[in-house]
Amino acid sequence: MKRYILIICAATIALASCTKGFEEMNVDPFSPPGTTIEGLFNGVVGSLQQSMNEQFYLQNEIWYPETELGALTSESWGNSQIGTSELWTNYYLMLSNIRELEKRFDAYVEEQADNAVCDKVRAQLNIMKAYQTFKVTDVFGDMPYSQAARIWEDPASQATMKPEWDTQESIYKSLLEELVWSRDLLHADSVTTANGNEYYKLPYDVLLNNDYTLWAEFANSLILRHGLRMYDKDPDFATPLLVEAYNYMYSKMSTSGGGVTGGGICLWPSVLGTSWDINWSFREHKHLRMGETVWSCLSSTNDLDGSGIYDYRAYLFFDTSHKNDSCPDGAWRPYPQIRTIETPTEGGSPYAQSRDGSYTFKGPSCMYSPFNYYLTRDEKYVPQILVTYADVLFMKAEIGARGIGGITLSGMDLDQMLFQGIYQSCLFWAHIPQNTSRWTFFYPQYSSYVGSLDIWSLGYKMASDVMNKAVYMN
């Protein structure tokens, strides 16, 4: 018996000696024991990316045709619950990470004995939380929010186990108030708190590189967007927020162009080190085409040769159909927004990766204009747009046109605001093909537009059209 005890003791000592002094080497680098604050934060940034099923079942099958930014040739993928389920699940996974970050901020605040020391990173987190929560509540309406994703705070509590559902209005108001606080704090750009401590700063921020001015502009843009939606529900609440947001001065997003920050706030796959699922969703879905509504906003005629195109973004957003004897270069032909029994069957393979080697081949049965292949194919330099400066200018134009908060724009003033929005959008999109070597085919008309930089006359024509339509519609 004594011999067995000695053997066990020796084995225990031997096993202990295998780890002593080798603790760091024994950690699996692919399965770390914990997650850092910056890791969790940038994970939240990554969660802003649209998932593959969201793109396939919601964007391609529902949002494009419903907004008339595209047209469906066939409703073959009716499993929208796959997309909504993934959107819902991913949101609450993100929210649980946000709650964990908030808990760590609280611990750091207590450690530093300064309630404001984490305010800047809280503000950054608030902005991402607002963006994603607005997106989800716009789809589902009322939803668990204020008490959601808190199960680990008190696992035995019914309040955290089965969180109450918040009304969409209360969610909107809560987020807008948080955005105002976040914007004002980040805009002030103070280095230290009132107690003299330096604000906690992330070692790295893959979205905006800790550019607090850009973060503040992002927040203000969301106030404009969602404040306008709240205005029709509660104008007394929304008006002061919108007036302040309207008068906010932009200095970074207003930089023209489509670079990593210039012109908008975007998720760039080349920066995040990831690739989108857009190519998969378009390639497998197959049924999206340019619709009649968006075509009417890009061309003054229905000429198949595209001679009526006055907005050169048409050459970036869409392609011609497959070539045939009557249209040797393909046709600019929009698909009917509402199909009838007389609508021809549409097919082809305009989103197949085989077009990498033969760009103009879209399949003989592709008779209508598809979306531009490069926008669906490139997985590094085509961004997922969160908000652009063009959006900001259009929202300001709406505030002025509606006379919200005593702000009025009419005549040339409104025309100028609309033009500037169009101008910024044109500059943003014109930069996209320049960022990638994949984009090798350009329509001759596009090259002549960009070469002449005739954006001014284009912008004024479109702005006048928009204003005239608004006048007649009201």
Residue pairs with C-beta under 8 A, 6 or more apart in sequence:
19 26
27 33
35 43
37 101
37 104
37 121
37 202
38 202
38 203
38 204
38 205
40 97
40 100
40 101
40 104
41 101
41 121
41 124
41 125
41 202
41 205
42 204
42 205
42 206
42 207
43 97
44 94
44 97
44 98
44 101
44 125
44 128
44 129
45 128
45 205
45 206
45 207
45 267
45 272
46 206
46 272
46 274
47 90
47 93
47 94
47 97
47 132
48 128
48 131
48 132
48 207
48 267
48 384
48 386
49 267
49 272
49 274
49 276
49 384
50 59
50 276
50 277
50 384
51 86
51 87
51 90
51 277
52 277
52 280
52 281
53 82
53 83
53 85
53 86
54 83
54 86
54 87
54 90
55 276
55 277
55 278
55 281
56 77
56 82
56 83
56 277
56 280
56 281
56 284
56 285
57 77
57 79
57 80
57 82
57 83
57 84
58 80
58 83
58 84
58 87
58 139
59 281
60 77
60 281
60 282
60 285
60 287
60 288
61 72
61 75
61 77
61 78
61 80
61 83
61 285
62 80
62 83
63 69
64 70
64 71
64 72
64 288
65 71
65 72
65 291
65 337
68 291
68 293
68 294
68 337
69 291
69 293
69 294
70 288
70 289
70 290
70 291
70 294
70 371
71 288
71 289
71 290
71 291
71 292
71 334
71 335
71 336
71 337
72 287
72 288
72 289
73 287
73 288
73 289
73 335
73 339
73 346
73 368
74 287
74 346
75 287
76 287
77 285
77 287
84 139
84 140
87 136
87 139
88 136
88 140
91 132
91 133
91 136
92 148
92 149
94 132
95 129
95 133
95 148
95 149
96 149
96 152
98 125
98 128
98 129
98 149
99 149
99 150
99 152
99 153
100 152
101 125
102 122
102 125
103 153
105 118
105 121
105 122
105 200
108 117
108 118
108 200
109 115
109 117
109 118
112 197
114 193
114 195
114 197
116 193
116 194
116 195
116 197
116 199
117 193
117 195
117 197
117 198
117 199
117 200
118 199
118 200
119 185
119 193
119 199
120 185
120 186
120 199
120 200
120 201
120 212
121 199
121 200
121 201
121 202
122 182
123 181
123 182
123 183
123 185
123 186
123 215
123 219
124 182
124 186
124 202
124 205
124 215
126 178
126 179
126 181
126 182
126 219
127 179
127 182
127 215
127 218
127 219
127 222
128 207
129 175
129 178
130 175
130 176
130 178
130 179
130 219
130 222
130 226
131 222
131 386
133 145
133 171
133 175
134 172
134 175
134 222
134 225
134 226
136 143
137 143
137 145
137 168
137 171
137 172
141 168
142 165
142 166
142 167
142 168
143 165
143 166
143 168
143 171
144 163
144 164
144 165
144 166
145 166
145 171
145 174
146 163
146 164
146 166
146 170
146 174
147 159
147 160
147 163
147 164
148 163
150 159
150 160
150 163
151 160
151 161
153 160
154 160
155 161
166 174
169 230
169 233
169 234
172 226
172 229
172 230
172 233
173 230
173 234
173 237
175 226
176 223
176 226
176 227
176 230
176 238
176 241
179 219
179 220
179 222
179 223
180 219
180 223
180 241
180 244
182 215
182 216
182 219
183 216
183 219
183 220
183 223
183 248
184 216
186 212
186 213
186 215
186 216
186 219
187 212
187 213
187 216
189 212
189 213
190 199
191 198
191 199
192 198
192 199
193 199
201 210
202 210
204 210
206 271
206 272
207 265
207 267
208 214
208 215
208 218
208 261
208 265
211 252
211 261
213 251
213 252
214 252
214 253
214 261
214 265
217 248
217 250
217 251
217 252
217 253
217 265
218 253
218 265
218 386
218 387
220 245
220 248
220 250
221 253
221 265
221 387
221 391
221 392
221 395
222 387
223 241
223 242
223 244
223 245
224 242
224 245
224 246
224 392
224 395
224 396
224 399
225 387
225 391
225 395
227 238
227 241
227 242
227 245
228 238
228 242
228 395
228 398
228 399
230 237
230 238
231 238
231 239
231 242
231 404
235 404
239 404
239 405
240 405
242 399
242 404
242 405
243 404
243 405
243 406
243 407
246 396
246 399
246 400
246 405
246 407
250 389
250 392
252 261
253 261
253 263
253 264
253 265
253 388
253 389
253 392
254 389
254 424
255 261
255 262
255 263
256 262
256 263
256 424
256 427
256 428
257 263
257 427
257 428
257 431
258 264
258 383
258 427
258 428
258 429
258 430
258 431
258 432
258 434
258 435
259 431
259 435
260 266
260 268
260 271
262 431
263 388
263 389
263 390
263 424
263 427
263 428
263 431
264 383
264 385
264 386
264 387
264 388
264 389
264 390
264 391
264 428
265 385
265 386
265 387
265 388
266 383
266 384
266 385
266 386
266 388
267 383
267 384
267 386
268 381
268 383
269 275
269 276
269 379
269 380
269 381
269 382
269 383
270 380
270 381
275 379
275 380
276 379
276 382
276 384
278 375
278 376
278 379
278 382
279 351
279 353
279 376
279 377
279 379
282 288
282 351
282 371
282 376
283 351
283 352
283 353
283 376
286 349
286 351
287 346
288 370
288 371
289 334
289 335
289 346
289 368
289 369
289 370
289 371
290 317
290 318
290 334
290 335
290 368
290 369
290 370
290 371
291 334
291 335
291 336
291 337
292 334
292 335
292 336
292 337
293 337
294 317
294 334
295 302
295 332
295 334
295 369
297 311
298 309
298 310
298 311
298 313
298 314
298 317
299 306
299 308
299 309
299 310
299 311
299 314
299 332
300 308
300 310
301 307
301 308
302 308
302 334
303 332
304 327
304 331
304 332
304 333
305 327
305 329
305 331
305 332
306 314
306 320
306 332
306 443
306 445
309 315
309 332
309 445
310 458
310 461
310 462
311 458
311 462
312 426
312 430
312 445
312 446
312 449
312 450
312 458
313 425
313 426
313 429
314 332
315 372
315 442
315 443
315 445
315 446
315 449
316 372
316 375
316 429
316 430
316 432
316 433
316 446
317 371
317 372
317 375
318 332
318 369
318 370
318 371
318 372
319 330
319 350
319 362
319 369
319 370
319 371
319 372
319 373
320 327
320 329
320 330
320 331
320 332
320 369
321 327
321 330
321 331
321 332
321 333
321 348
321 362
321 366
321 367
321 368
321 369
321 370
322 330
322 348
322 350
322 361
322 362
322 363
322 364
322 365
322 366
322 367
323 329
323 330
323 360
324 331
324 364
330 360
330 362
331 367
331 369
332 369
333 367
333 368
333 369
334 368
334 369
335 343
335 346
335 368
335 369
336 343
344 367
345 365
346 365
346 366
346 367
346 368
347 363
347 365
347 366
348 362
348 363
348 364
348 365
348 366
348 367
348 370
349 355
349 362
349 363
349 366
350 362
350 363
350 366
350 370
350 371
350 373
351 370
351 371
351 373
351 376
351 377
352 363
353 377
354 361
355 361
355 362
355 373
355 377
356 377
359 373
359 440
359 441
360 441
362 370
374 382
374 433
374 436
374 438
374 439
374 441
375 382
377 438
378 436
378 438
378 439
380 436
380 438
381 432
381 435
381 436
381 438
382 432
382 436
383 432
388 424
388 425
388 428
389 424
389 428
390 421
390 422
390 424
390 425
390 428
391 421
392 421
393 417
393 418
393 420
393 421
393 424
394 418
394 421
396 409
396 417
397 409
397 414
397 417
397 418
397 421
399 405
399 407
399 409
400 407
400 408
400 409
400 410
400 413
400 414
400 417
401 409
401 410
401 414
401 470
409 417
414 467
415 460
415 463
415 464
415 467
416 463
418 462
418 463
418 466
418 467
419 459
419 460
419 462
419 463
420 459
422 458
422 459
422 462
422 463
423 455
423 456
423 459
426 455
426 458
426 459
427 455
430 450
432 439
433 439
433 442
449 458
